[in-house]
Amino acid sequence: MDRLLRSLLTKFIQRGTISFTTASGAKFTCGDGTGEPVHVRFVTTEAERRIMLNPELALGEAFMDGTFVVETGTIADALAILMDQPNSLPRWAKLRWWARYLTRHLTQFNPRGRSRNNVAHHYDLDGRLYALFLDADKQYSCAYFETPETNLDDAQLAKKRHLAAKLLVGRGHRVLDIGSGWGGLGLYLAEIAGADVTGITLSTEQLQVSNARAAEKNLTRSARFLMQDYRDVKGPFDRIVSVGMFEHVGVDFYDTFFKRCAQLLTDDGVMMLHSIGRSEGPDVTNPWIAKYIFPGGYIPALSEVMPSIERAGLLVCDVEILRLHYAETLKAWRERFMARREEAVQLYDERFARMWEFYLAASEMSFRKQNMMNFQIQLTKRQGVVPMTRDYIAREETKLRGLEQGSRPRLKIAGE
């Protein structure tokens, strides 16, 4: 077992420096000797066997179970090396990748009932968990770092401002927020821009918090949140925005999603889609993420999204790629989580805390090392709805900053 493990890992790991101790006590080092060394240990031969057979799934499970231990460095340091190799997957894992790719339409088949169950799996966890690491506004999506020194709360506010600027949203505009989370963006558009906002979610936990926050801010007339599937919404709307929800739609429902948005959007309307994306073409969801974090989820390549937009009759007016913004967001989340990790253990247990630690670290490194990104696509139904040049974005942001200063931009979580 030791000889086979060493042979496979030595062939795969060609960059960085990582040392292994096997379950039998054998030691070996892989890589080119660069960077800070990391030392990991296999506790059981079963963990070694499973990781060799199915590394994408078994590595995370072994870390959760305590049978793969990082003794020097952190799991983030180990994943930074493992996810930065010339081949993104070990050769012996390619066959399983093909099997997953050929069956991905089944795993991403998300009719209404399955979509609701998938959302509940992740978003209906104890709300105190998310309070451990998110910003004060509970923004659970990629922030927008205007400078390297920007802190998380300011970067999340900048994200909302950036989206509002591209939406060209104004007083009285009817806005649909698809996948409204804990209500932060919808409340911003209602309070700062004066819009009339309808937010929809499939999470019971998020729905309760969103409406409580709207009541706390005396915004119930201009911001309402509903438990509703995007396929069942009644329109029309002057503006549509969707942040961090498209990853849960599933490739077989892209046509359905954009055709429904086109039906709901007025002729002079503007839509903004903000989603995680792949820079290297279609792929599959990591099996550990699919099993433990986001069942039914998938990160699309732009080449998978654009044909559905075209078939829906929508016009692409602007595409912006945010590259390392999510890596920095996830780093901030991971550091905040680790600072309060014991509270997560108290809420759930040690295995759950290790699962969340692995999730945040692996997600960060997928953006830092494997070319994941975020895209923001601006859509309309006809030409001439948005200005010809992008100068208006900065002007709109300046206007929104002024409105923020005249209001109270920090939206408190209900009960704080």
For each residue, the residues with C-beta under 8 A, 3 or more apart:
1: 4 5 22 23 24 45 48 49
2: 5 6 22 24 26
3: 6 7
4: 1 7 8 52
5: 1 2 8 9 20 22 42 48 52
6: 2 3 9 10 20 26 28
7: 3 4 10 11
8: 4 5 11 12 52 90 92
9: 5 6 12 13 20 28 30
10: 6 7 13 28 30
11: 7 8 90 91
12: 8 9 30 85 87 90 91
13: 9 10 16 18 30 31 81 82 85
14: 31 32 85 86
15: 31 32 34 81 84 85 86
16: 13 31 32 34 35 38 80 81 84
17: 29 30 31 32 33 34 35 36 37 38 81
18: 13 29 30 31 37 38 39 40 78 81 82
19: 27 28 29 30 37 38 39 40 72
20: 5 6 9 27 28 29 30 39 40 41 42
21: 25 26 27 39 40 41 42 71
22: 1 2 5 25 26 27 42 48
23: 1 42 43 44 45 47 48
24: 1 2 45
25: 21 22
26: 2 6 21 22
27: 19 20 21 22
28: 6 9 10 19 20
29: 17 18 19 20 37
30: 9 10 12 13 17 18 19 20
31: 13 14 15 16 17 18 34 35 81
32: 14 15 16 17
33: 17
34: 15 16 17 31
35: 16 17 31 81
36: 17 73 77
37: 17 18 19 29 72 73
38: 16 17 18 19 70 72 73 77 78 81
39: 18 19 20 21 70 71 72 73
40: 18 19 20 21 68 69 70 71 78
41: 20 21 68 69 71
42: 5 20 21 22 23 45 47 48 51 62 67 68
43: 23 47 66 67 68 69
44: 23 47 48 67
45: 1 23 24 42 48 49
46: 49 50 67
47: 23 42 43 44 50 51 58 62 65 67 68
48: 1 5 22 23 42 44 45 51 52
49: 1 45 46 52 53
50: 46 47 53 54 58 61 62
51: 42 47 48 54 55 58 59 62 68
52: 4 5 8 48 49 55 92
53: 49 50 58
54: 50 51 57 58 93 96 287
55: 51 52 58 59 89 90 93
56: 59 89 93 96 97 286 287 288
57: 54 60 61 287 288 291
58: 47 50 51 53 54 55 61 62
59: 51 55 56 62 63 68 82 288
60: 57 63 64 288 292 355 358 362
61: 50 57 58 64 65 288
62: 42 47 50 51 58 59 65 67 68
63: 59 60 66 68 70 75 354 357 358
64: 60 61 292 351 354 355 358
65: 47 61 62 68 351
66: 43 63 69 350 351 354
67: 42 43 44 46 47 62
68: 40 41 42 43 47 51 59 62 63 65
69: 40 41 43 66
70: 38 39 40 63 73 74 75 77 78
71: 21 39 40 41
72: 19 37 38 39
73: 36 37 38 39 70 77 78
74: 70 77 78 361
75: 63 70 78 79 357 358 361
76: 79 80 334 361 364 365
77: 36 38 70 73 74 80 81
78: 18 38 40 70 73 74 75 81 82
79: 75 76 82 83 361 362 365
80: 16 76 77 83 84 365 368 369
81: 13 15 16 17 18 31 35 38 77 78 84 85
82: 13 18 59 78 79 85
83: 79 80 88 362 365 366 369 370
84: 15 16 80 81 365 369
85: 12 13 14 15 81 82 88
86: 14 15
87: 12 90 91
88: 83 85 370
89: 55 56 93 94 97
90: 8 11 12 55 87 93 94
91: 11 12 87 94
92: 8 52 95
93: 54 55 56 89 90 96 97
94: 89 90 91 97 98
95: 92 98 99
96: 54 56 93 99 100
97: 56 89 93 94 100 101 284
98: 94 95 101 102
99: 95 96 102 103
100: 96 97 103 104 107 284 285 287
101: 97 98 104 283 284
102: 98 99
103: 99 100 106 107
104: 100 101 107 108 251 284 285 298
105: 108 109 251 252
106: 103 109
107: 100 103 104 285 290 296
108: 104 105 250 251 252 285 296 297 298
109: 105 106 114 250 252 296
110: 114 115 118 248 249 250 252 253 296
111: 114 115
112: 115 116 229 231 232
113: 116 117
114: 109 110 111 117 118 296
115: 110 111 112 118 119 202 229 248 296
116: 112 113 119 120 202 229
117: 113 114 120 121 295
118: 110 114 115 121 122 248 294 295 296 297
119: 115 116 122 123 124 201 202 203 248
120: 116 117 123 124 202 203 204
121: 117 118 124 294 295
122: 118 119 125 293 294
123: 119 120 201 202 203 205 206
124: 119 120 121 203 204 205
125: 122 129 130 205
126: 129 347 348
127: 130 131 205 209
128: 131 132 343 347
129: 125 126 132 344 347 348 356
130: 125 127 133 134 138 140 182
131: 127 128 134 138 413
132: 128 129 336 337 340 343 344
133: 130 332 333 334 336 337 340 360
134: 130 131 137 138 139 140 333 336
135: 138 139 143 152 153 156
136: 153 410 411 412 413
137: 134 153 156 157 182 184 410 411
138: 130 131 134 135 181 182 184 209 413
139: 134 135 143 156 159 160 181 184 185
140: 130 134 181 182 244
141: 159 181 243 244 274
142: 159 244 274 276 322 325 326 329 374
143: 135 139 152 155 156 158 159 325 326 328 329 332
144: 155 156 158 159 161 162 322 325
145: 148 150 155 158 325 328 329
146: 150 154 155 158
147: 150
148: 145
149:
150: 145 146 147 154 155 158
151: 154 155 332
152: 135 143 155 156 329 332 333 336
153: 135 136 137 156 157 410
154: 146 150 151 157 158
155: 143 144 145 146 150 151 152 158 159 325 328 329
156: 135 137 139 143 144 152 153 159 160 184
157: 137 153 154 160 161 404 409
158: 143 144 145 146 150 154 155 161 162
159: 139 141 142 143 144 155 156 162 163
160: 139 156 157 163 164 184 185 188 189
161: 144 157 158 164 165 397 400 401 404
162: 144 158 159 165 166 376 393 397
163: 159 160 166 167 185 241 243 272 274 376
164: 160 161 167 169 188 189 192 193 396 400
165: 161 162 168 392 393 394 396 397 400
166: 162 163 270 272 318 376 378 393 396
167: 163 164 175 189 239 241 270 272
168: 165 239 270 386 392 396
169: 164 173 175 189 193 195 239 270
170: 173 193 194 195
171: 193 194 195
172: 194 195 196
173: 169 170 193 195 196 238 239
174: 195 196 198 236 237 238 239
175: 167 169 186 189 195 196 197 198 237 238 239 240 241
176: 197 198 199 200 233 235 237 239 240 241 264
177: 180 185 186 189 197 198 199 200 241 242 243
178: 200 230 233 240 241 242 245 261
179: 200 201 230 242 243 244 245 246 248
180: 177 183 185 186 199 200 201 206 210 225
181: 138 139 140 141 184 185 201 206 210 243 244
182: 130 137 138 140 206 209 210 213 413
183: 180 186 187 199 206 209 210 211 213 214 223 225
184: 137 138 139 156 160 181 187 188 411
185: 139 160 163 177 180 181 188 189 241 243
186: 175 177 180 183 189 190 197 199 210 223 225
187: 183 184 190 191 197 210 213 214 217 219 223 411
188: 160 164 184 185 191 192 193 409 411
189: 160 164 167 169 175 177 185 186 192 193 195 197 223 241
190: 186 187 193 194 195 196 197 214 219 222 223
191: 187 188 217 219 223 407 411
192: 164 188 189 400 403 404 407 409
193: 164 169 170 171 173 188 189 190 400 403
194: 170 171 172 190 222
195: 169 170 171 172 173 174 175 189 190 222 239
196: 172 173 174 175 190 222
197: 175 176 177 186 187 189 190 222 223 224
198: 174 175 176 177 224 225 226 233 237
199: 176 177 180 183 186 210 223 224 225 226
200: 176 177 178 179 180 225 226 227 228 229 230 233
201: 119 123 179 180 181 206 207 210 225 226 227 228
202: 115 116 119 120 123 227 228 229
203: 119 120 123 124 206 207
204: 120 124 207 208 227
205: 123 124 125 127 208 209
206: 123 180 181 182 183 201 203 209 210 225
207: 201 203 204 210 211 225 226 227
208: 204 205 211 212
209: 127 138 182 183 205 206 212 213 413 414
210: 180 181 182 183 186 187 199 201 206 207 213 214 225
211: 183 207 208 214 215 220 224 225
212: 208 209 215 216 414 415
213: 182 183 187 209 210 216 217 411 412 413 414
214: 183 187 190 210 211 217 219 220 223 224 225
215: 211 212 218 219 220 414
216: 212 213 412 414
217: 187 191 213 214 223 411
218: 215
219: 187 190 191 214 215 222 223
220: 211 214 215 223 224
221:
222: 190 194 195 196 197 219
223: 183 186 187 189 190 191 197 199 214 217 219 220
224: 197 198 199 211 214 220
225: 180 183 186 198 199 200 201 206 207 210 211 214
226: 198 199 200 201 207
227: 200 201 202 204 207
228: 200 201 202 232 233
229: 112 115 116 200 202 232 233
230: 178 179 200 233 245 257 260 261
231: 112 256 260
232: 112 228 229
233: 176 178 198 200 228 229 230 260 264
234:
235: 176 263 264 265
236: 174 264 265 266 269
237: 174 175 176 198 240 264 265 266 269
238: 173 174 175 266 268 269 270
239: 167 168 169 173 174 175 176 195 269 270 271 272
240: 175 176 178 237 261 264 265 269 270 271 272
241: 163 167 175 176 177 178 185 189 271 272 274
242: 177 178 179 245 246 271 272 273 274 275
243: 141 163 177 179 181 185 274
244: 140 141 142 179 181 247 274 275 276
245: 178 179 230 242 248 249 275
246: 179 242 249 257 273 275 300
247: 244 275 276 294 297 298 299 300
248: 110 115 118 119 179 245 294 296 297
249: 110 245 246 253 254 257
250: 108 109 110 253 254 296 298
251: 104 105 108 254 298 300 304
252: 105 108 109 110
253: 110 249 250 256 257
254: 249 250 251 257 258 300 304 305 308
255: 258 259 308 311 312
256: 231 253 259 260
257: 230 246 249 253 254 260 261 308
258: 254 255 261 262 308 309 311 312 314
259: 255 256 262 263 311 312
260: 230 231 233 256 257 263 264
261: 178 230 240 257 258 264 265 271 312 314 379
262: 258 259 265 312 313 314 381
263: 235 259 260
264: 176 233 235 236 237 240 260 261
265: 235 236 237 240 261 262 269 270 271 314 379 380 381
266: 236 237 238 269 381
267: 381 382
268: 238 381 382 385
269: 236 237 238 239 240 265 266 380 381 385
270: 166 167 168 169 238 239 240 265 317 378 379 380 385 386
271: 239 240 241 242 261 265 314 378 379 380
272: 163 166 167 239 240 241 242 376 377 378 379
273: 242 246 375 376 377 379
274: 141 142 163 241 242 243 244 374 375 376
275: 242 244 245 246 247 299 300 305 374 375
276: 142 244 247 299 326 372 373 374
277: 299 300 301 302 305 321 372 373 374 375
278: 281 282 283 299 300 301 302 371 372 373
279: 301 371 372 373
280: 283 301 371
281: 278 301 303
282: 278 300 301 303 304
283: 101 278 280 299 301
284: 97 100 101 104 298
285: 100 104 107 108 289 290 294 297 298 299
286: 56 289 290 362
287: 54 56 57 100 290 291
288: 56 57 59 60 61 291 292 293 358 362
289: 285 286 292 293 294 297 359 362
290: 107 285 286 287 293 294 295 296 297
291: 57 287 288 295
292: 60 64 288 289 355 359
293: 122 288 289 290 297 359
294: 118 121 122 247 248 285 289 290 297
295: 117 118 121 290 291
296: 107 108 109 110 114 115 118 248 250 290
297: 108 118 247 248 285 289 290 293 294
298: 104 108 247 250 251 284 285
299: 247 275 276 277 278 283 285 372
300: 246 247 251 254 275 277 278 282 304 305
301: 277 278 279 280 281 282 283 304 305
302: 277 278 305 306 319 375
303: 281 282 306 307
304: 251 254 282 300 301 307 308
305: 254 275 277 300 301 302 308 309 377
306: 302 303 309 310 316
307: 303 304 310 311
308: 254 255 257 258 304 305 311 312
309: 258 305 306 312 314 316 377 379
310: 306 307 313 314
311: 255 258 259 307 308
312: 255 258 259 261 262 308 309
313: 262 310 381
314: 258 261 262 265 271 309 310 379 380 381
315: 379 380 381 382 383
316: 306 309 319 377 378 379
317: 270 378 379 380 385 386
318: 166 376 377 378 386 390
319: 302 316 375 376 377 378
320: 375 376
321: 277 373 374 375
322: 142 144 325 326 373 374 375 376
323: 367 373
324: 327 328 367 368
325: 142 143 144 145 155 322 328 329 374
326: 142 143 276 322 329 330 367 372 373 374
327: 324 330 331 364 367 368
328: 143 145 155 324 325 331 332
329: 142 143 145 152 155 325 326 332 333
330: 326 327 333 334 360 363 364 367
331: 327 328 334 335 364
332: 133 143 151 152 328 329 335 336
333: 133 134 152 329 330 336 337 360
334: 76 133 330 331 337 338 357 360 361 364
335: 331 332 338 339
336: 132 133 134 152 332 333 339 340
337: 132 133 333 334 340 341 344 356 357 360
338: 334 335 341 357
339: 335 336
340: 132 133 336 337 343 344
341: 337 338 344 345 353 357
342: 345 346
343: 128 132 340 346 347
344: 129 132 337 340 341 347 348 352 353 356
345: 341 342 348 349 350 352 353
346: 342 343
347: 126 128 129 343 344 352
348: 126 129 344 345 352 353
349: 345 352 353
350: 66 345 353 354
351: 64 65 66 354 355
352: 344 345 347 348 349 355 356
353: 341 344 345 348 349 350 356 357
354: 63 64 66 350 351 357 358
355: 60 64 292 351 352 358 359
356: 129 337 344 352 353 359 360
357: 63 75 334 337 338 341 353 354 360 361
358: 60 63 64 75 288 354 355 361 362
359: 289 292 293 355 356 362 363
360: 133 330 333 334 337 356 357 363 364
361: 74 75 76 79 334 357 358 364 365
362: 60 79 83 286 288 289 358 359 365 366
363: 330 359 360 366 367
364: 76 327 330 331 334 360 361 367 368
365: 76 79 80 83 84 361 362 368 369 370
366: 83 362 363 369 370 372
367: 323 324 326 327 330 363 364 370 372 373
368: 80 324 327 364 365
369: 80 83 84 365 366
370: 83 88 365 366 367
371: 278 279 280
372: 276 277 278 279 299 326 366 367
373: 276 277 278 279 321 322 323 326 367
374: 142 274 275 276 277 321 322 325 326
375: 273 274 275 277 302 319 320 321 322
376: 162 163 166 272 273 274 318 319 320 322
377: 272 273 305 309 316 318 319
378: 166 270 271 272 316 317 318 319 386
379: 261 265 270 271 272 273 309 314 315 316 317
380: 265 269 270 271 314 315 317 383 385 386
381: 262 265 266 267 268 269 313 314 315 385
382: 267 268 315 385
383: 315 380
384:
385: 268 269 270 317 380 381 382
386: 168 270 317 318 378 380 392
387: 390 391 392
388:
389: 392
390: 318 387 393
391: 387 394 395
392: 165 168 386 387 389 395 396
393: 162 165 166 390 396 397
394: 165 391 397 398
395: 391 392 398 399
396: 164 165 166 168 392 393 399 400
397: 161 162 165 393 394 400 401
398: 394 395 401 402
399: 395 396 402 403
400: 161 164 165 192 193 396 397 403 404
401: 161 397 398 404 405
402: 398 399 405 406
403: 192 193 399 400 406 407
404: 157 161 192 400 401 407 409
405: 401 402
406: 402 403
407: 191 192 403 404
408: 411
409: 157 188 192 404
410: 136 137 153
411: 136 137 184 187 188 191 213 217 408
412: 136 213 216 416
413: 131 136 138 182 209 213 416
414: 209 212 213 215 216
415: 212
416: 412 413
